[in-house]
Amino acid sequence: MFQEKNKEFSVVCHSKVSGDCSGNGRWCDSEEEAQDWVEEECWIFSGEGWICLECNAHFMRNLSKTRRDKGLDALLPDGWDEDLEVGINTVR
């Protein structure tokens, strides 16, 4: 979850799926400071690790495609997937 380099710490992005993924957060003097930074930057904790904003946006843009690929479209009433087809606006 943390990467250490030259006595500084950074939180590593758990998913690294986006082409824009930074790979890790800001370098800080301690693990606690690095975790505080990702929380302030609104990274998402998945239960297994932290996901950066770019990777989270990538997941959000691809929700409808993932649901279609997994055959889960039939679980939704007609018309409920239309917003996901257009995309979800992310706050930057």
C-alpha positions in Angstrom: 0.0 0.0 0.0 2.9 2.3 0.7 6.1 2.9 -1.3 9.2 4.1 0.5 12.0 6.0 -1.3 14.7 8.1 0.2 13.0 8.0 3.6 9.8 9.4 2.1 6.5 7.6 1.8 3.8 7.5 -0.8 0.5 5.6 -1.2 0.4 3.4 -4.3 -2.7 3.2 -6.5 -4.1 -0.3 -6.1 -5.7 -0.6 -9.5 -3.5 1.2 -12.1 -6.0 0.7 -14.9 -6.1 4.2 -16.3 -3.6 5.5 -18.8 -3.5 8.7 -16.7 -2.9 6.8 -13.4 -0.2 8.6 -11.5 0.9 5.3 -9.9 1.2 6.8 -6.4 0.4 9.9 -4.4 2.5 12.7 -3.1 5.8 11.9 -1.3 5.5 12.6 2.4 7.7 12.4 5.5 5.6 9.5 7.1 3.0 6.9 6.2 0.4 8.7 8.2 1.0 11.9 6.3 0.9 10.0 3.0 -2.5 8.5 4.0 -3.8 11.8 5.1 -2.9 13.2 1.7 -4.8 10.6 -0.3 -7.8 11.1 2.0 -7.7 14.8 1.4 -7.4 14.2 -2.4 -10.5 12.0 -2.2 -8.8 8.8 -3.4 -11.2 5.7 -2.9 -10.3 3.0 -0.4 -11.4 -0.3 -1.9 -10.8 -2.5 1.2 -7.7 -3.8 -0.5 -5.9 -0.5 -1.2 -6.3 3.0 -2.4 -7.6 3.9 -6.0 -6.6 7.2 -7.5 -9.1 9.6 -9.0 -8.0 8.8 -12.6 -8.6 5.1 -12.1 -11.9 5.7 -10.4 -13.0 7.9 -13.3 -11.9 5.1 -15.7 -14.1 2.6 -13.8 -17.1 5.0 -13.8 -16.8 5.7 -17.6 -16.8 1.9 -18.2 -19.6 0.8 -15.9 -22.2 0.1 -18.7 -19.6 -1.8 -20.8 -18.6 -3.9 -17.9 -22.2 -4.7 -17.0 -22.9 -5.7 -20.7 -19.7 -7.8 -20.8 -20.8 -9.7 -17.7 -24.3 -10.2 -18.9 -25.9 -8.1 -16.1 -28.0 -5.8 -18.3 -31.0 -8.1 -17.8 -31.1 -7.2 -14.1 -32.1 -3.6 -14.8 -35.5 -2.3 -15.8 -35.6 -0.8 -19.3 -34.1 2.7 -19.6 -32.0 2.5 -16.4 -28.8 2.2 -18.2 -29.2 5.3 -20.4 -27.3 7.6 -18.1 -24.3 5.2 -18.0 -24.3 5.1 -21.8 -23.7 8.9 -21.9 -21.2 8.7 -19.0 -21.0 9.9 -15.5 -19.6 13.4 -15.0 -16.7 13.3 -12.5 -15.7 16.3 -10.3 -12.1 17.5 -10.8 
